[in-house]
Amino acid sequence: MEKPFWEQKSLSEMSPQEWESLCDGCAKCCLHKLEDEDTGDIYHTAIACRLLDLNTCRCGDYAQRKLKVSDCLVLRPQDIANIHWLPSTCAYRLVAQQQALPQWHPLVSGRVDSVHLAGVSIRGKVVSEVNVHPSEYEERIIQWVN
């Protein structure tokens, strides 16, 4: 049996369609992050980008996201190793480290909603930035268990 593309190719060898399919839809990368100026530590908040659909955990305007949200990070293969705040379950990070995708990943499970069923996504756990004043961000720092 032939290995799946993510076990055969490096991130830079993937087609655009393969690259996009690696995203499991957890949406943790769409959360606001705070950086401690003294230590450089990054903290996730329970506050999502205004473009994120909190039900589907997908960007509401993916094609134009960088134009609408200037600090939106567009992931590129060459940057993955240097983005230390990506969740440990992120497929881009796992593939770059030549590790297996989790059983709940949609490419493995065959179900687009498996990330939600496994409780790994942010669905039901966060609010949109449109509902939070920036002065309240520190109060909304969270820790993920995975």
Buried (B, 14 or more C-beta within 10 A) or exposed (E): EEEEBBEEBEBEEBEEEBBEBBBBBBBBBBBBBBEEEEEEEEBBBBBBBEBBBBEBBBBBEEEEBEEEBEEBBEBEBEBBEEBEBBBEBBBBBBBBEEEEBBEBBBBBBEEEBBBBEBEBBBBEBBEBBEEBEEEEBEEBBBEBEE
